[in-house]
Amino acid sequence: MKTYKLEDIFGFAVEVEEQGQRFYEAASADAKTDEEKDLFAYLSKAETKHAKRFLKFQASYARKGGAFTADAHFSALLDTLMRGMIFPDRAKLREAIGQRDRNPLLSLIRIAMEVEANSVMFYQEMSSLLAEAEAKEALAKIVKEEQGHLIKLKQRRLEVDPYYAALKYGSWF
């Protein structure tokens, strides 16, 4: 069991959102069409908005103090995420895009779906450990927004990936 300060956890959440902002900014720059650029630019701005919310919570907890003891599961999850497992850096992103699909947009969407799902998991775990209703409510709103990002990405993937659409809906047509 390991003890974490709440301000440090929210500081980590700020880092996650800043990584997300950079990830989506790079994705927007690498996108080929205006529609793709707009999608990733929107996601970049949303991550910036989330970081600002978390900075407020971080400052609040720095004044109040507070800590919690995490079980081995959460400690391992946090350790994994701190090593950059939510958002890959740009070099890793380009390498992953080149290796995964013939369609770079499809690779980008798949990677973005993975990181959004990881974000949702992290924030849900984080929420389960916090006692304050205000923090839980803020995290619930952000989880909902992250899930919205995932839905947008899934919709776009349905448009560019016939195999995914077939698996999702049981038909190629």
C-alpha positions as CSV (number, residue, x, y, z in Angstrom):
1,M,0.0,0.0,0.0
2,K,1.3,3.4,-1.0
3,T,0.1,6.9,0.2
4,Y,-0.6,9.6,-2.4
5,K,-1.2,13.3,-1.8
6,L,-4.4,14.4,-3.6
7,E,-2.6,17.4,-5.0
8,D,-0.1,15.1,-6.6
9,I,-2.8,12.9,-8.2
10,F,-4.5,16.0,-9.7
11,G,-1.0,17.2,-10.8
12,F,-0.7,13.9,-12.6
13,A,-4.1,14.4,-14.2
14,V,-3.0,17.8,-15.4
15,E,0.0,16.1,-17.1
16,V,-2.2,13.6,-18.7
17,E,-4.4,16.3,-20.2
18,E,-1.4,18.3,-21.4
19,Q,-0.1,15.1,-23.0
20,G,-3.5,14.7,-24.6
21,Q,-3.5,18.3,-25.9
22,R,-0.1,17.8,-27.5
23,F,-1.1,14.4,-28.9
24,Y,-4.2,15.8,-30.6
25,E,-2.4,18.9,-31.7
26,A,0.1,16.7,-33.5
27,A,-2.7,14.5,-34.9
28,S,-4.4,17.6,-36.3
29,A,-1.1,18.7,-37.9
30,D,-0.7,15.2,-39.4
31,A,-4.3,15.0,-40.6
32,K,-4.9,15.1,-44.4
33,T,-8.4,16.6,-44.6
34,D,-10.0,19.6,-43.0
35,E,-12.6,17.4,-41.3
36,E,-9.8,15.3,-39.7
37,K,-7.9,18.4,-38.7
38,D,-11.1,19.9,-37.1
39,L,-11.8,16.6,-35.2
40,F,-8.3,16.5,-33.6
41,A,-8.2,20.3,-33.0
42,Y,-11.5,20.0,-31.1
43,L,-10.1,17.1,-29.0
44,S,-6.9,19.2,-28.3
45,K,-9.0,22.1,-27.0
46,A,-11.1,19.8,-24.8
47,E,-7.9,18.4,-23.2
48,T,-6.7,21.9,-22.5
49,K,-10.1,22.7,-20.8
50,H,-9.7,19.6,-18.7
51,A,-6.2,20.5,-17.6
52,K,-7.5,23.9,-16.4
53,R,-10.1,22.2,-14.3
54,F,-7.6,19.9,-12.7
55,L,-5.2,22.8,-12.0
56,K,-8.0,24.3,-9.9
57,F,-8.4,21.1,-8.0
58,Q,-4.7,20.7,-7.5
59,A,-4.4,24.2,-6.0
60,S,-7.4,23.5,-3.8
61,Y,-5.9,20.3,-2.4
62,A,-2.5,21.9,-2.0
63,R,-4.2,24.3,0.4
64,K,-6.3,21.7,2.1
65,G,-3.9,18.9,2.2
66,G,-5.3,15.4,2.2
67,A,-4.0,12.0,1.1
68,F,-5.2,8.5,0.5
69,T,-3.7,5.1,0.6
70,A,-4.0,3.2,-2.6
71,D,-4.2,-0.5,-3.1
72,A,-1.7,-2.4,-5.2
73,H,-4.0,-2.3,-8.2
74,F,-4.3,1.5,-8.3
75,S,-0.6,1.9,-7.5
76,A,0.3,-0.3,-10.5
77,L,-2.2,1.5,-12.7
78,L,-0.8,4.9,-11.7
79,D,2.8,3.7,-12.2
80,T,1.9,2.4,-15.7
81,L,0.1,5.6,-16.7
82,M,2.9,7.8,-15.4
83,R,5.3,6.1,-17.8
84,G,3.4,7.6,-20.7
85,M,1.0,4.7,-21.4
86,I,-2.0,7.0,-22.0
87,F,-0.6,9.2,-24.7
88,P,2.4,8.2,-26.8
89,D,5.0,10.9,-27.8
90,R,5.0,12.1,-31.4
91,A,7.9,9.8,-32.5
92,K,6.1,6.8,-31.1
93,L,2.9,8.0,-32.6
94,R,4.4,8.2,-36.1
95,E,6.0,4.8,-35.7
96,A,2.7,3.3,-34.6
97,I,0.9,4.9,-37.5
98,G,3.4,3.4,-39.9
99,Q,3.2,-0.1,-38.5
100,R,-0.5,-0.6,-37.8
101,D,-2.5,0.1,-41.0
102,R,-2.2,1.1,-44.6
103,N,-4.5,4.0,-43.8
104,P,-2.7,6.5,-41.5
105,L,-6.0,8.1,-40.5
106,L,-7.3,4.7,-39.3
107,S,-4.1,4.2,-37.2
108,L,-4.5,7.6,-35.7
109,I,-8.2,7.0,-34.8
110,R,-7.3,3.6,-33.3
111,I,-4.5,5.0,-31.2
112,A,-6.8,7.9,-30.1
113,M,-9.5,5.4,-29.1
114,E,-7.0,3.5,-27.0
115,V,-5.8,6.6,-25.2
116,E,-9.3,7.9,-24.6
117,A,-10.3,4.5,-23.1
118,N,-7.2,4.6,-20.9
119,S,-8.1,8.1,-19.7
120,V,-11.7,7.0,-18.8
121,M,-10.3,4.0,-16.9
122,F,-7.8,6.2,-15.0
123,Y,-10.4,8.9,-14.0
124,Q,-12.9,6.3,-13.0
125,E,-10.3,4.6,-10.8
126,M,-9.3,8.0,-9.4
127,S,-12.9,8.8,-8.6
128,S,-13.4,5.6,-6.7
129,L,-10.6,6.6,-4.3
130,L,-11.8,10.1,-3.5
131,A,-14.3,10.9,-0.8
132,E,-15.2,14.6,-1.6
133,A,-18.4,14.9,-3.6
134,E,-17.0,18.0,-5.5
135,A,-14.0,16.1,-6.8
136,K,-16.1,13.0,-7.7
137,E,-18.6,15.3,-9.5
138,A,-15.8,17.0,-11.5
139,L,-14.3,13.6,-12.4
140,A,-17.7,12.3,-13.5
141,K,-18.1,15.2,-15.8
142,I,-14.7,14.7,-17.3
143,V,-15.3,10.9,-17.7
144,K,-18.5,11.8,-19.6
145,E,-16.6,14.2,-21.9
146,E,-13.8,11.6,-22.4
147,Q,-16.5,9.0,-23.3
148,G,-18.0,11.6,-25.7
149,H,-14.5,11.8,-27.3
150,L,-14.5,8.1,-27.6
151,I,-17.9,8.0,-29.3
152,K,-16.8,10.7,-31.8
153,L,-13.7,8.6,-32.6
154,K,-15.8,5.4,-33.0
155,Q,-18.2,7.2,-35.3
156,R,-15.3,8.4,-37.4
157,R,-13.8,4.9,-37.4
158,L,-17.0,3.4,-38.6
159,E,-16.7,5.7,-41.7
160,V,-13.1,4.7,-42.5
161,D,-12.9,1.1,-41.4
162,P,-15.3,-1.3,-43.1
163,Y,-14.0,-4.3,-41.1
164,Y,-14.8,-2.4,-37.8
165,A,-18.2,-1.5,-39.1
166,A,-18.8,-5.2,-40.0
167,L,-17.8,-6.4,-36.5
168,K,-19.9,-3.7,-34.9
169,Y,-23.0,-4.2,-36.9
170,G,-22.6,-7.7,-38.3
171,S,-22.7,-6.7,-41.9
172,W,-20.3,-5.4,-44.6
173,F,-23.1,-3.2,-45.9
